[in-house]
Each structure stands twice: as C-alpha cells, then as structure tokens.
Amino acid sequence: MPTPPAPSTEIARSGLRQQMMALVQQRLMMVMLLLLFGVVALTVRIGWLTATAGISANAAGADAMLPARADITDRNGVTLARTIDAWSIAVHPDRLLNDPEVLAPQLAELMPERTEAEYLEILRSGRSFAYLERRALPELVSEVNALGEPAMEFLREPERLYPQTNLAAHILGWVNLDGHGVTGMEQVLEDRLMDPAHRGEPVALSIDARVQAAVQGELAASMQRFDAIGAAGIVLDVHTGEILALTSLPNFNPNDPDRTSHRARFNQATMGFYELGSTFKPITVAAAIEAGVVTDISRRYNAEEPLQVGRYRISDDHPQRRYLNVPETLVHSSNIVTARIADEMGAERMQHVFRQLHFDDPVDIELPVSGRPIWPDYWARTTVMTAGYGHGIAVSPLHLANAYATLVNGGIYRPITLLRRSSEEVPAGERVFSESTSDQMRGLLRLIVEEGTGRNADAEGYRVGGKTGTAEKAAAGGYREHTLVSTFAAAFPMDDPQYVIVIMLDEPRGDAGTGGAATAGWTAAPTVRNIVERIGPMLGVIPSETRDIDTANLRSMLWRPPSEREG
C-alpha cells in the first residue's frame, strides 16, 4: 500500500499549480491584447486605404475629364486649337489571316500615301504592331474594317484639331503625332498647355479671329490680283502692343502640315527682312524733329536736282525740281530731301533712334524667330542718307508696325505680344518721341493719305494716315529695277490712333487697273483701305465725316499750280 504524500508536499504542489495558472492567464491576456491591437491596426489600415483609394479614384476621374492638351482661343474665346479623340488604323502583321499579296493592293487603294510594295513589306514584316494611318477619317476606318482582316486594329487617340483650318497658321504652328508642339505658339506654350493643373483652362491669344480673317482674305485677294510671290499683313493695337492679326502668304493648313512646302511655312511678317523703302521717311522726320535738327517743318530743302554724294546719285521717283518743305517732302516722297535731313542728323543720332526702335535686334515676340535684321556694318555718310529713306537697312514688317505704333501713340515703344493682355499687364514702355513730335507725325501721316502717295488707302470716314514704301529688291551687284517690295504702313483713326496696319506685297505686278504700276500706292494702299473698311466696325471705330485731325495748316504749306489754287 503506497505511502500518502506529506502535507507539506501537497501544499507545494498546490502553489505551483496556482503559479502556472496565473502565468497562463497572463499569456492569454497578452495574446488577446495583441490580437485586439492587430484588429484595430487592420481596421485603421483598411479605412485609410479605402479613403486614399477614393481620393485617387476621384483624382483619376477628374484627370480623365481633362483634355490631353489645353485649347487655344482668340481674344474673344473663338477656338483656334482643340484636342479631340480621333481614329488611327494599325495592323498586327504577326497575326494576319489573309494573304498579304491580296491585302496590300487593297490598302494601297484606300490609303494611297504608301505604295503597294510598301504595304506588302509591312504585312510581311512579322512585327507585332505597325501604324498604317494616323488621324484617319471615320469613313476610311469603315472601309478598312470592311476588308475583313482580324489583325487590323482601330484605335482612338488624341488629335489636335484646328477648326479654322489655315487661319493664323503661322501663329499657331502645329503638334506632332505624339501631341507635342513643334512650332508656333503650340511650341511656345507647350508646358502651359500640357500642365494638368491648367489643361481645363484655354489660353487666350491677342488676335481677333474676325480681324485675322479679314486681313488674310484681303491680302490673299491682292496677292492673287497682282501675282505677288508672297505677302504679309499685321494689325497692331498701338496702346497695348497686342497683335490683332498677323498673316503671311502663302500659308498652310496646320491640320496637315506634312503636305506643306518650306516656303509656305516661312513667316514673312516676323522672319522676312526687307528694305521697306519710303515707309522709313516719317521715322527719319520724327527723329529729326525730336533731335532739334528740324525745328520748323516749313523750312525748305533743295530738291531741284539729284543729290550727288561721291559716286552715288540720289534722285526722286516723282521729281518736283524745286525746294520742298517737310510736308511736301512726305507728300511727294522725296528721297533727296529725306537724305539731306538724315545727313544733318548724322550717323550717331540716326543709329540711336533706330536702336530705340529695336531695328538692330530680332523682333521681340513670343514666336521662335531666327535671324537678325540687316544692320550696316559701317555707317558711312551715304549709308546714313539712304537709311533715312529705307535702303541699306532691312527689317521685318513687324518691326515696322511697332515703329509706327510708337510714332502715333504718343511716342512710347512697347514690346508686342501674341497673348491677350489685361490693362494691368500692359508694359509702361520706353519713350522714343515726345508727345508733341507724335502729334505732328499724326498730322503729317494723315496729310500723306489726303494729298499724297497714300490716297488709295483713304477709307471714307475712318481717318487713315500712313506712308507708302516701294523698294527695289537687292541682288548681287545692285538692285533689280522692276522687282519690288511694295509696303503701306498706316494707322487709324488719326484723330485718336488705335490701330496700326502694315501690308507688304513681295514682287507684285501691275495690271490694267493700275496702268501697269506695281508701286505701293497702287497695290498695298488699296489693300489697307479694304481692310480698314472691314475691320473698323468690328473694332468699334465708327466712321465719321466730321471727326478728323486738323490738317488745314499743313495743307496750306503745299505748293499748288495756279490752276489748282482756290480763288
């Protein structure tokens, strides 16, 4: 029979069990706490993931609603460039079911941009993917789909659309197949147009689509009528520096830039440098008035005979063979007197005013511009004299437009822009001419249209002022006598100038209506008149038979033959 344990042993065993039970309870408690903590942490994590997923989904949804590239509009909100979904046609050559020999001629018939041999090469390549046509019309997609080849794929891709076709093409430029701007404002504004934070907000240019269309239409008609090889037209706000229209002809359709010649892509308004002839004469006169060289515009200068300077001979196209004052010099467009005034100015002062007008720099505008104006390396006496009437120095039509804005706006040079400016964004500019000089030039420019070579620019009631410029084109060894650049630089209304217009025709030819004349007074000036009559009402300029700048005192300075004198 076993011996029962001693009482002390039982007590020890009982205490050990209690200790073990307590330890187990503690461990169970710790496990439960850990599980509870895990559940709480998991719940928080799931809640956070749910919340962030919702935010991401909302962000993704919002981003999906944005266009791939922001729109470009004119100053009034008319869409000039927009991104839409378009069709593309592709093929998987490694999955073809039909015979390439049969399919290739069918594709060549539908899409003649490639030859049958080129299509056959693609179909036999064994590649996994190849584009056949980007930016395909829906009708073409239907016709290719009807061929019944399962390996064809029809994709929806973003496409840049220019709904106004060739309107303002040189301003807008275009984008490549990857949707990135390669020229024009599309290139300049690339970062802004692609910025997700702003893609839903269109970029407004300074141009007015209505004005742009009027300039482009009238310029094209004149270019065709006078068989010119090129043309440029500009409308500029003289107080803000905003360009309301800028066109260069020939132009192109940015919806299909690959079919465009290099000549059509060339922007003659900003990148073409021309000797712009007599349009420089008002600038020279203004500079001389400002410098105190001309203190009295009634002073007379000798224009009886051509001016001989060394081996150079300066003559007038319409010689008066008498002494001329300043108003007569501009009305009759005297090279001789303008050269005399420039000679009195001297090289330093002439260069100074031309530099103030930035004739020595590339045109200051957002568009990418290559090349510089043709600035004389050495300003000899003859250089100064001929530069005074626009020979020996070559600038772009846009340079000239801004110079005329400076002439008539009170004398302030402002950088020009293709972006719409608010009143707060208009730069203060730099003073070139005093207000009194600018006032005198307004009267003289109006007088030229009333009495001189600019008569054909006189749009009734719109108080146009301006100056013709007809320059022979330079060639090796001299100038080509009958190859002209005909320009008219104008402003209106001259009693309160608001807009400058510059029209340039490259190598126009006269017709029966001009008596064979191809000079600016017969070609560019009438184009300005037609444009003013069209755009004046659009811009809020009301024609008036009573409002005008007073040129009576200037007209009294003009010599007239006895048969034309009053009384």
Secondary structure, 3 states (H helix, E strand, C coil): CCCCCCHHHHHHHHHHHHHHHHHHHHHHHHHHHHHHHHHHHHHHHHHHHHHHHHHHHHHHHHHHHCCCCCCEECCCCCEEEEEEEEEEEEECHHHCCCCHHHHHHHHHHHCCCCCHHHHHHHHCCCCCCEEEEEEECHHHHHHHHCCCCCCEEEEEEEEEECCCCCCCHHHHCCECCCCCECCHHHHHCHHHHHCCCCCCCCEEECCCHHHHHHHHHHHHHHHHHCCCCEEEEEEEECCCCEEEEEEEECCCCCCCHHHCCHHHHCCHHHHCCECCHHHHHHHHHHHHHHHCCCCCCCCCEECCCCEEECCEEECCCCCCCCEECHHHHHHCCCHHHHHHHHHHHHHHHHHHHHHHCCCCCCCCCCCCCCCCCECCCCCCHHHHHHHHCCCCCEECHHHHHHHHHHHHCCCEECCCECECCCHHHCCCCEECCCHHHHHHHHHHHHHHHHHCCCHHHCCCCCCCEEEEEEEEEEECCEEEEEEEEEEEEEEECCCCCCEEEEEEEECCCCCHHHCCCCCCCCCHHHHHHHHHHHHHHHCCCCCCCCCCCCCHHHHCCCCCCHHHCCC
